[in-house]
Amino acid sequence: MAYSLPSCSSGHDVFLSFRGEDTRRNFVDHLYRRLCEQSICTFKDDVNLRRGEEIEPELLETIEKSRFAIVVFSKNYAGSRWCLNELVKIIQCWFLKRQIVVPVFYDVEPTEVRNQIGSYAEDFTRHEVYSPDKVDTWRDALSKAASISGYDGKRLAYLSYKYQPISPKVHKITQVTGRQETKGH
């Protein structure tokens, strides 16, 4: 079924933070489509970044103006300084502006993210060499985000094409944003 992008003249309802190489062409595409079908204005970098603009300031401004942030943690999320910088801003907005943050653990356990073990430990070994001034801030943001009640990506990965596990959160977003939820999807 085709879907159209909602008009986002007053800003985005949702900011999606994810590692593209892990989730862009599977779970995130499904989630993005589901949100758009519900007329929820959702920021996804490959769709919404304006060409020729400076990336980081635009992303940080979009995060700040969004009402929700959905963070899709995956095996390689912590390998991206971009993702980690987005997460720091998301956690700042969660704390200062009460932005609603929804973590999704896609093929990683919350404890891996919270404690930076497994692939997250490997990534931080590299970050300690190349970005030592940011490591503590990134670790703190990961720990805080992984402590927020979220969704188990192993179940989501299996059922994502049906959208069932994410539907309650989509419903909540439609209520908060005042958008009408579309039935039958």
Salt bridges, closest charged atoms under 4 A:
ASP13 OD2 - ARG179 NH2 2.88
GLU21 OE1 - ARG19 NH2 3.05
ASP29 OD2 - ARG25 NH1 3.87
ASP29 OD1 - LYS44 NZ 2.76
GLU37 OE1 - HIS185 ND1 3.60
ASP45 OD1 - ARG24 NH1 2.71
ASP46 OD1 - ARG24 NH1 3.33
ASP46 OD2 - ARG25 NH1 3.88
ASP46 OD1 - LYS44 NZ 3.03
GLU58 OE2 - ARG50 NH2 3.72
GLU61 OE2 - LYS65 NZ 2.72
GLU64 OE1 - LYS89 NZ 2.69
GLU109 OE2 - LYS154 NZ 3.06
GLU112 OE1 - LYS75 NZ 3.52
ASP123 OD1 - ARG126 NH2 2.43
GLU128 OE2 - ARG139 NH2 2.86
ASP140 OD2 - LYS144 NZ 2.96
ASP152 OD2 - ARG155 NH2 3.48
GLU181 OE2 - ARG34 NH2 3.83
GLU181 OE1 - HIS171 ND1 2.47
